[in-house]
Amino acid sequence: MSIHAIIPASGSGVRFSGKTPKQFIKSGGKEIIAYTLNTFNRIREIDSITIATRKEYFDRLIKIVFENRFDKVLKIVEGGTHRMDSVYNALMNISCAKNDFIIIHDAVRPFVSPDLIRRLIKEARRQKVVIPGLLISDTVKKTDNKAIVKETVERENLYRVQTPQVFRFDVLVKSFEKAYEDNFTGTDEASITEYAGYKTKIINGETSNIKITVKEDLKSNFKR
């Protein structure tokens, strides 16, 4: 059984309000994606890393890979219009057996720990789909399209989902095929496998495993 990582890195970072996509912004002397790749490159259980990004960033990404000696990065493929297109294109460029596993992680979650990755991989040996999440502790309100509160949502058993997300290869491929056939777009890969009818196991995520979304995230979190 092999484990292959996919890092989607095609986002334009609209909310980050800058010309350079946030995954290529430098902090502490390194690009955000370099921190992410460094963690995955050090995980013994991971056999390969495939990155999906826009063509105009191929050269920049190749430079990052070679400068940091990320020897597990075997392929850089073109990203698509949507996240799921980028992931699917990467998936189709990996040679896998049906019982191999795919681990997918946001390029802009640079603080993911080796421990979380290993816990997910361990659980994946018993489950076909495993994701990390944090139980919601804040009160949740549902509004109408004018931001008027319609109801307070019961927060019991509600999770904020993170990445990495781990899938058995054949499950992920079949789920993508169904999603494309039905013109379904998921907000993450687990929503695609859920749509296809597969059960998803959630394990405890990490509060430190944040997604860099706005500039304030960089200022506050890279000071650690």
C-alpha positions, 0 to 999 in steps of 0.5 A: 500500500502506497500513500500519495499526497496532493497539494492543490495550489491554484488559488488566486487569493482574492481575499488576501488582496495582493497580486501574488497568490498567498501560497507564494507569499514569503514569511520568515524567509520562505514561501507559505507553500514551502512550509507545507511541503517541508512537513509532508516531505519529512513524513516517512509514510508518504511516497510522493507529492503532486502539486497542482498550480497555475502554469504561470507559477510552474517555474517558481514552484520548481525553484522552491522544490529544488532549493529546498530539496523536496525530493518527494515532489514528483509531479507538478500539474496544471490546476483547473478552474475549480479546486476539484478540477485541480485535485482531479487532474493531480489524481489522474497523474498519479500511478496508484493501486485501488487500495492505495491512499491519497492525502489532500492538503491545502497549500496554505495550511503551513502549520499542519503537524506530522502528528496529525498527518500520521494519526489520519494515515493510521485511521485511514487503514481502518476507514476509507475516508478520514478527515480532521475537524474541530467541534464548534464552540461558538453559537451559530446563527443562520440568516437570510440573504439580507443578514437577518437571523432566522434561527440559532443552529444547534451546535452539538456535533457540528465541526469545522473541517480542516485538511489533510483529508485521506481517501482510498484511491478507488473511492476518490476516483469513483466519487469524482466520476459521479460528481462530474457526471451529476455536475456536482461541485463540492467545497472539499473532497470529503463532500464529494465522497459523501455525495457518492454515498461513502461514510466519512470518519472525523478525528480531532484536528488541531487549533494551530492548523489554520488556513492562511486567508487574510494578511492578518493570519500571516502577521499573527501566526508566523510570530510563533 
